[in-house]
């Protein structure tokens, strides 16, 4: 298990959903691919989080809010073999991908998909779950405090709400890379943080106080440091490529021309500078989980 140290988006790095300017079919397709890669590259870390969850008894009903293509859904199905999961997302494409995976794994009888915009004042009937999971989705909501209160009312008494957030987009390159524009990735991240501060204002929020304000009792907080050597997985290159493409979308207007040109060389898979040709990639990020209980 990765070393957890107590302490914070969002992958995805804020990953998700309708608020990131990728509303088109192509954008949803790209996002679905990134979410699948996220699940593949970070599988051990997701499993470590689900193993840590301080559940009192194994939940039978679970809701995955902002499920994307099912990273959390499938980790929770593995962790709680008797549970049924309601997977909720605003993207038909993501839910379709999730259903296809559930069928392929033979667990489709344990998964129900619900299309819903969690910013709507009225949510569909999601049952009375003992566990609600929200990974890299809360910060995308226009009214997260309202959503937190709705989750509190939804949960069974004594039930647990797990909020998982990422500390910004993952880093992949060494500090002295690329050779023609050293430090490029860090400059991209600074510009991206400015973009997201304006467009995704709840990213990096203090979820602990927000949860207690919504009536929950905090039952634990843990930060996992992620550091994965790229040589361990062919998926890391694809994950880096997809992630930096998403960063480019948000920083194109803010970077100097020389930086943007260097970034485009990294993203050009036919170029000798392509990020896919590098042997020094690592995945570096943190994710924090808050466990909050609805008192009986």
N, C-alpha and C positions, 0 to 999 in steps of 0.2 A: 504494500500500500504506500502511495506517495506520502512524503512527510507532511502532515498538516500542522500549521502553526496558527494559533488563534489571532485574530486581529481585532475586499473589495480589492462585464459586462459585460461578448456581448457581444469568436465567434464572437458574440457573436459575435469586445469585438462585437459588439452588438449585432447579433445576427438579424433579428426578425423584422418585421412582417410588413404591414402595408405602409409604414411610415418612412421607408428608406429610399423612396424614389425609384424602386424597382417594381412598379406595379404592372408592367407589361408582361406578356406571356414569356418573352425571352428572359426578362429580369427574374420572374418567378422560377424559371427553369434553372438559371444560373444559381439562384439562391438555394434551390432544392439540392443542387449538386454540392454546394459548399456545406450545407447542413449535413449531408451524407458523409462528406470527407471529415467534417468536425467529429462526427460520431465514430468514424473509423480510427482517426488519429488519437482521439482522447478517450478511447473506450475504457482504459484502466482507471482514468481519473473519474469518469462518470460512475463506474462501479464502486470506487472508493467512497464517493459521496452517498450513494444509495446504501452502502454497507454501514455508514456512520449514522444514518438517520435514527433519532432516538424514539422509534415507535414502541408503544407499550405492548401492543399485540399486533400480529401481522394484519395489515389492512385487507379487507375483501373488496372494497370499492375505492378506486383511485381516480382522480381527475388530473389530467395533464393539460395545463392552460398554456396556449401558445406553443403547441406541441411540435410545430414544424414538420419535419419528415419522420419524427418518432425517436430521436436520440434517447430522450428520457423515457418514453413509453416502453421501449424494448428493454432498457436497463431495469426498469421497475418490474416488468413482467418476469425477468430473470430473478430479480431479488425476492419477489413475492409470488411464488408459483400458484397460489390459490386466488390471486386477485384478478378482478376484471377492471379494465381501464377505459374511461371515457376521454378520448383525445380531442381537444378543441383547438381550432385554428381558423383564421379568416381566409386562408388560401385553399381553394378547391384542389389546386395542383399538389400542394403539400399533403393534403389528406388522402388524395388518390395514391400518391407515392407510399404513404404510410400503410394504406390498406393492401397495396401490392406486396409490401414487405411482410405484413402480418400473414397474408395467405401463403407466401413462400416459406415462412417459418412454421406454418401450421398452428398459428395462435389467433387466427381471425375470429374464433369463437369467444375470445377473451377481450376483444377490442371493439369499441363503438366509436365512430368518428362523428363529430358535431361541428358544422360550420357556423361560426359566430364571430361577430366583432365585439371584443370584450370592452370596447369603449361605449357600446350601447348601454342605455340605462337599464334595459330589461334583458336579462340573460335567459337562454333556454333552460329547461329543467335538466340539471346535471346530477340529480339524485342527492344522496346524503353520504358523501365519501368520508372515509376515515383518514385519508391522506390526499392533499392537493399539492401538486408539484408545478412550479413555474420557473423554467430555466431560460434566462436571457429574454424574457418576454415582458416582465413587469415594467421595465424602463421605457418600453415603446408605447405604453398607454398614455392617453391624453389626461386621464383622471385616475392615476394609480391609487390614490387614497380611497376613492370610491370603490375601486375594484377590490382593495384589501378588505374593506368592510363587507363586501358581497361574499368574498371567500370565507370570512369569519362566520357569516350567517349560514353559509352553505354546509360547512363542516359538521360532522357528527360531534356531539359533546366529547371532549377529550381528544379530538382529532388533531392532526398535525398538518401544518402548512410549511412546505420547503420552498424557499426562494433562493435560486442560484443565479448569481450574476458574475460577469467576467470583467476583469480590469482592462478595459479597452481591447483594441485589436491585438492579436498575438504579434510578437516580433519573430523574425526568421533569419535575418542577415547578421553577420558580424558587424561590429561598430565601424570597422575600417572599409566596409564595402558600400557600393561597388567601387572598383578601383578608380573609375573616372570621376565619381562624385561621392567620396567617403562621407558617411553619416546621413546618407539620403533617407534611409528608412525612418530615422528619428525625426528628421524634418517633416516627413510625410505625416508622422503621428501627431506632431504638434499642430499641423494645419488641420488634420482630421478631428482632433479634439475641439478645436475652435468651431468647426462645422457642426459637430454633434452637440456642442453646448447650446447652439442656436436651434437646431432641428430636433434634437432628442434630449430635452432639458432634464429628464429624470435619470439619465444614465449616470451612474456613480452616486446615486442618492444614498442617504443614510437609512437603510431599510430597517434596521433595528428599531429606532424611534418611531418610524412610520407604522411598523407592525404593532407596537404597544399602543400607539394612538388609536389603532383600529380595533383594540380590545383584546389582542393576543397577549399571551405570556411567552416571553422568549425562553426557549429551552435549549439554546446552544447556538454558537456561531463558529465557523471554522473556515480558514483559508487554505486552499491547496495550491502549492507552487508547482507549475507545470514546466518541465524542461525535458524535451524529447529530442534525441539526436536524429537528424534527418536520415542518416544512413540506415536506421532501423526500419524504415517504411517508405515504399514507393509513393504512398499517398501524401507524404509530407510535401513533396515538390508541387503536386497538384493543389494541395491545400494552400501553400504559400502563393502560388500563382492566382488562385481564385480570390484569396483574401486581399492581395495587393491590387487586383483589378477593382475590387470594391472600394478600397482606400482611394484609388485614383479617381473614382467617380466623385468622391467628396472633396478632393483637394485640387482638382485640375485648375481651378481659377485662382488658387492661392500660392501655388509653387512658382519659383523662378523658371524661366524657359529651360535653363540648363538642367535643372532637377527633373522637370517633366520629361525632357528628352531621355535622360538617363533611366527614369522609371519606365518609359515606353520600351527602351532596349531590354530591360529586365522582363517585361511582359510579352515581348515578341518571341514566340516559341521557335521561330526560324532563325533567330539571331544567335551569334556565338556568345552574346552576353546574357542569353536567356536564363532566368532563374532556375529552369529545369536542368541546366547544365552544371549547376554549382554543386560541389560536394561538401559544402560547409554550412548547410542549412540546419537550424534547430528551431523547435517550436517553444517559445518562451511566453508564458502568461501566468495569471493567477485567476482562480475562481473562488468565490466565497459563497458559502451556503448559510442561510439563517433558518433555524428550525423554530417555528412558533406554534404554540398550542392554543386551541380553544378550550378554555376551562369547562369542566362539566357543569 
